[in-house]
Amino acid sequence: MGKENNPRRVAENEAMAKTRMLRTSPQKLNLVAAMIRGKKVETALADLTFSKKRIAGDVKKCLQSAIANAENNHGLDVDELVVAEAWVGKNLIMKRGRPRARGRFGKIIKPFSELTIKVRQVEEQA
């Protein structure tokens, strides 16, 4: 008499991972996400490892989580995984300020982002 399972949010040959509250602007994060879209996971991990962008380490961690979800939760083959989608969303914005000349106030915004990575198993063509 247990509760029914929720239906899967992704297809049978897909797995995903989501990271919230990344301390960077969505515009900067999207540059790194665009770097890995459509690539095989080994190539994407290598690109992120040697990237000079600060946020690339957090993107790599999210990609590794998606790969682990595919392998452990959905039984997919790691060697055939491709980064199907990687999209970026806005999160909260911390508003800070700094006093400026003539009694004015300089606004400083500190944006946060969220990242979702979806990996898909694709059979290799021989």
N, C-alpha and C positions, 0 to 999 in steps of 0.2 A: 504494500500500500504506500510505497514511497512516492516521492515527487518525480515527475517526468524530467528527463534531461532537457536542457536548453538546446535548440538547434544550433548547429555550427554557424558562425558568422562568416566563415570563409569556405571555399570549395574543399573537396576531399584531398586535392593535391597541393594545398596551400597551408601556410602557417604565418602568424604575424606576432609582432611585439610592439609595444608602445612605451615611450618614455615621456614622462611629463616633467614640467618645471625645469627645463634646461635653461640655464642663465645666459642666453644670447638672443639676439633679435631673430625673428623668423626669416628675414632677408638673408642674413649671414648663414643661417642653418640650411636654407634652401640651396645655397651654393654647394655645400658639402653633400647634401642629399642628391643633387643632380649629378654629382660625380659618380655615384654608384648605381643609379637607376639602369635596369636592363642588363647588368653585368652578372657574370657567374660569381658565386659567393667567395671563391678563393681570390679572384682578381679584386673584388670589392674590398675584402679584408686587407689585401696587400696595399691597395691605394690609400686606405684610411690609415694604415700603420705608418706610411711614409709621407703623409700629408703634413703641411706646415700649419694648417688651421688648428686653433686651440680646441675647437669643439669636435674635431674629428675623433678624439678618444671616446667621447660620449656616444657618438654615432656608431663607432665600432662596437661598443658595449651593447647597444640596442640590436645591432645586426647579429652579434653572437647569441643574444637571447632568442632572436627569431629562429636562428639555426638550431639551437638547443630545443626549442619548442617543436620544430619540425621533426627532429630526430626522436625525441623522447615521448612527446604527447601524441604525435600523429604517424609515427613510423615511416617517415620519408627518408629517401637516400640522400645523404649530405653531398655526395659527389655530383648529383644532378640538379642541385638547387640553383635558382637564378633569382636575383632581386627583381621581383615583378613590379612592385610599387614602393615608393618612399615619398611620403608627403608630410608637410610641415603645417602646423597650426599655431595660432596665437594663444598665449596664456595670459596670466595677469601682468600688469605693469606697475612696478613700484615707482612712486613719484617722490623725488627728492628735490632739494633746491639749494641755492647758494646765493648769498647776498651780493648784489652788484652795485654799481655806482648810482648815485642820486636816488637812493631809497628803493631801487627796483629789485626784482627777484629773478634770478636765472633758474629756469626750470630744467631739472635733470631727470630724464626718464630711464628706468632700468627694466627693459622688457624681458619676459620669459617666453619660452616656446615649448611646443610639444612635437614629438616625432613619431610617426608610425611607419614601420617597415613590414612589407609583406613579401615572403619568399614563396616561390612556386617550383615544384618538381617538373622538370622538362626532360624527356628522354633525348639522349644525344643521337645525332644522325651519324651513321657509320659511313 
